Every structure is written in structure tokens, then in C-alpha cells.
Amino acid sequence: MSRMPATGSAADFLPERRTLPALRAAAARCHGCPLWARGTQTVFGEGPRRARVMLVGEQPGHEEDLAGKPFVGPAGRALDRALEAAGIARTDVYVTNVVKHFKWVPKGKRRIHAKPNQMEIAACLPWLEAELDVIKPVVLVCLGATAAQALLGPKFRVTKQRGAWVPARWAPYVTATVHPSAILRAPDDAARHAEMERFVADLKRIPPVLTARAA
């Protein structure tokens, strides 16, 4: 594959016809920021077109980068368990990330996650905005600070506003909680159990608003 230079924005690659298949195909050719040259492939969102719930994380990890699917690694498995505990079917949810390529640094033979910078986030944001426009979710959940600040502004603090419904143009109900990877980073089993319970409690706030919205 030839190493084309980054153009500075995913907006240069958006298709004229905005459907999920068209967006996914176009994103596979995106050179909007330098991350495309390091990732194995673009990892686009996945889920039903008419999903009422959309979950947005930071970026794909090592396993997602290899599989080409979002939330299939350890954090994705933690998310699956939490959704099940909250009474939400993963197959009913659209999952995606702010950044569509894996940013990493080498550590021996391992690829270690590196946080995307503001240029990379801004360059990739048109894909997420297009996904939101197509899906039109009832509930949008930002998983972690990167997603929350990308969509709700740089002053948003998950530590202070976690679990609260906040006004935003993206969906009728918008909230933020931790990224499931934060649960895995807890120091011991007791802390991980407590963090998982709190995460599930955040997700349990979703079904009642969906029911009320449908009534």
C-alpha cells in the first residue's frame, strides 16, 4: 500500500450518499490524519441502522485493530457483561469510537495504546458526526473523557457529571460514564467489582427512558 499523506480531515473522504455501508466503505480509504498509516485498518462503528442506543468510546484497541470491529477486546467483553446486567442487548446497540484507527506505541513486541491528540480527534470527528446523523439515536452514551469532551465540549468532566442526562444536539438523551477499560485498570478484584457495579448502574438508567419515549 502506498503511503499517501494525511489531508487533515475525514471530511475530505465523506461520501455523497450518507448510508452506513457507504460511510464504512469510504472510511476504509480515509487518510484524514496520520493514524491511518499505523493502524492495520479502519475500525468503523457496528450495529443496527435503527439502533435507539449509541455508545461511543475513544478509539479501537489492539484486538479491534486486528479484527476490524469495535469493542471486541477485553474492554468490549466487559461492556458486553455490563449491558447484559443492565438488561440491554448488545445486538440492539450501535457501538463506535471517536477515532477510527488504533494509535499505539511499541513496547517490546507489544503495541501499547496511546491517547489520540486533539488534531487526530478533530480530523476523525466527521465520521462520528455522520454516524450520528444516520443512526439518530434516542440515547447517546459517551464512554470516557475523550468521547465526552469531543461531543460535549472540552470543559465536560466525567468525574463530575457522570451518569447525568445533559442537553446536547446529538440525541434526546445524552450522558457520559467511564470507558469499560477503566474498570479493567482497577487495582484489585474488589475495586473492579465495585467499578463494574457502578458502570452497570449508569447503564440501567437507559431502559426507562427508552420505555418512556416509546409510550
C-alpha positions, 0 to 999 in steps of 0.5 A: 500500500502506498503511503499517501499523506494525511489531508487533515480531515475525514471530511475530505473522504465523506461520501455523497450518499450518507448510508452506513455501508457507504460511510464504512466503505469510504472510511476504509480509504480515509487518510484524514490524519496520520493514524491511518498509516499505523493502524492495520485498518479502519475500525468503523462503528457496528450495529443496527441502522435503527439502533435507539442506543449509541455508545461511543468510546475513544478509539479501537484497541489492539484486538479491534485493530486486528479484527476490524470491529469495535469493542471486541477486546477485553474492554468490549467483553466487559461492556458486553457483561455490563449491558447484559446486567443492565438488561440491554442487548448488545445486538440492539446497540450501535457501538463506535469510537471517536477515532477510527484507527488504533494509535499505539506505541511499541513496547517490546513486541507489544503495541501499547495504546496511546491517547489520540491528540486533539488534531487526530480527534478533530480530523476523525470527528466527521465520521462520528458526526455522520454516524450520528446523523444516520443512526439518530439515536434516542440515547447517546452514551459517551464512554470516557473523557475523550468521547465526552469532551469531543461531543460535549465540549472540552470543559465536560468532566466525567468525574463530575457529571457522570451518569447525568442526562445533559442537553446536547444536539446529538440525541434526546438523551445524552450522558457520559460514564467511564470507558469499560477499560477503566474498570479493567485498570482497577487495582484489585478484584474488589475495586473492579467489582465495585467499578463494574457495579457502578458502570452497570448502574449508569447503564440501567438508567437507559431502559426507562427512558427508552420505555418512556419515549416509546409510550 
